[in-house]
Amino acid sequence: MLKKQGDATMVMFEQEAATAEIDNRPEARQGYEITVLHPVGFTEIFAMWFEKEGKNLPIDKIGNTKLDQMKAWAEKHAFKTGTKIESKFIKYEESFKAVNRKAK
């Protein structure tokens, strides 16, 4: 009887230890990083950005938006919606970043 209780306690301890190990891992956020393979790729990024975002902005805001900002927008848009630019001039790569949070 004592051995049976000891075995049951050991199983519970091992389960708790496994759960604790999983909870201590940093959170990983996924996204996309775009690599522009040819200058034409930037025109495709601009076209998508303008169609989805830029056409609703005032002219001065459009003029102040840099290509790198449009590229960052396209990366976030691909992650949120799954919509990617299909092109031989652009390559999407998944990116992972560890996020450490303070324990509560």
C-alpha positions as CSV (number, residue, x, y, z in Angstrom):
1,M,0.0,0.0,0.0
2,L,2.8,2.4,0.9
3,K,4.7,1.7,-2.3
4,K,1.5,2.3,-4.3
5,Q,1.0,5.7,-2.7
6,G,4.6,6.5,-3.3
7,D,4.3,5.7,-7.0
8,A,1.2,7.8,-7.3
9,T,2.9,10.7,-5.6
10,M,5.9,10.4,-7.9
11,V,3.6,10.4,-11.0
12,M,1.9,13.6,-9.7
13,F,5.3,15.2,-9.0
14,E,6.6,14.4,-12.5
15,Q,3.4,15.8,-14.1
16,E,3.8,19.0,-12.1
17,A,7.5,19.3,-13.0
18,A,6.7,18.8,-16.7
19,T,4.0,21.5,-16.6
20,A,6.3,23.9,-14.8
21,E,9.0,23.4,-17.4
22,I,6.5,24.3,-20.2
23,D,5.2,27.4,-18.4
24,N,8.8,28.8,-17.9
25,R,9.5,28.9,-21.7
26,P,9.4,32.4,-23.2
27,E,6.5,33.1,-25.4
28,A,7.3,33.1,-29.1
29,R,5.7,35.5,-31.5
30,Q,5.6,34.7,-35.2
31,G,5.5,37.1,-38.1
32,Y,6.9,37.5,-41.6
33,E,10.0,39.3,-42.8
34,I,10.0,40.4,-46.5
35,T,13.1,40.2,-48.6
36,V,12.9,42.3,-51.7
37,L,14.8,40.5,-54.4
38,H,14.5,43.1,-57.2
39,P,13.5,46.8,-57.2
40,V,10.2,45.9,-58.9
41,G,9.2,44.2,-55.6
42,F,8.9,47.7,-54.0
43,T,6.4,48.7,-56.6
44,E,4.3,45.6,-55.7
45,I,4.5,46.5,-52.0
46,F,3.5,50.1,-52.8
47,A,0.6,48.9,-54.9
48,M,-0.8,46.6,-52.2
49,W,-0.2,49.2,-49.4
50,F,-1.9,51.9,-51.5
51,E,-4.9,49.7,-52.3
52,K,-5.4,48.6,-48.7
53,E,-4.2,51.6,-46.7
54,G,-2.8,54.6,-48.6
55,K,-5.8,55.5,-50.7
56,N,-7.7,56.5,-47.5
57,L,-4.9,58.8,-46.3
58,P,-4.4,62.5,-46.9
59,I,-1.9,63.4,-49.6
60,D,0.7,64.7,-47.1
61,K,0.6,61.4,-45.1
62,I,1.1,59.4,-48.3
63,G,4.1,61.6,-49.2
64,N,5.7,61.1,-45.8
65,T,5.4,57.3,-45.9
66,K,8.7,55.6,-46.6
67,L,9.1,52.3,-48.5
68,D,10.4,50.7,-45.4
69,Q,7.2,51.6,-43.6
70,M,5.2,50.2,-46.4
71,K,7.2,47.0,-46.2
72,A,6.7,46.7,-42.5
73,W,3.0,47.2,-43.0
74,A,3.0,44.4,-45.6
75,E,4.7,42.1,-43.2
76,K,2.2,42.8,-40.5
77,H,-0.7,42.5,-43.0
78,A,0.5,39.1,-44.1
79,F,0.7,37.9,-40.5
80,K,-2.7,39.2,-39.5
81,T,-4.7,38.3,-42.6
82,G,-2.6,35.6,-44.3
83,T,-2.6,37.7,-47.5
84,K,0.8,37.8,-49.2
85,I,2.0,39.3,-52.4
86,E,2.5,36.6,-55.0
87,S,5.7,37.6,-56.8
88,K,9.1,36.4,-57.9
89,F,10.5,39.7,-56.7
90,I,9.5,39.3,-53.1
91,K,10.3,36.5,-50.6
92,Y,8.4,36.0,-47.3
93,E,10.3,34.3,-44.4
94,E,8.8,33.4,-41.1
95,S,10.3,35.2,-38.2
96,F,10.2,34.2,-34.5
97,K,10.9,36.4,-31.5
98,A,11.0,35.3,-27.9
99,V,9.0,37.5,-25.6
100,N,9.8,37.4,-21.9
101,R,7.2,38.5,-19.5
102,K,7.5,39.0,-15.8
103,A,5.8,36.4,-13.6
104,K,2.6,37.7,-12.0
